């Protein structure tokens, strides 16, 4: 009668992007295997296996852990990016960052302790 749902694995999620739109507020942690774009507000931690994109209206009060990230919005907390963290010109970051590589556009505001580990 009911078909058993197959478990989604990481390979099935490649090329897909989760979206949290502007006007959405989430209080709690998010874990995702696919890429994630946030234009809303997150009060909690964000752990993503792939890329995290924070749009210009995004705000994260909590920690972020991912492989790559492009940030235009606001982050208050710790950011751990294993490869490239790209901060756009209107980004505002307060806290700590640990990155493999770092790219900062002129105009970005960062008040952080930074540790660069290189890509491994």
Helices and strands as residue ranges (DSSP letters): H 10-13, E 17-20, E 25-27, E 30-32, E 35-38, E 41-43, E 46-48, E 51-54, E 59-61, E 64-66, E 68-71, E 74-87, E 92-104, E 109-116
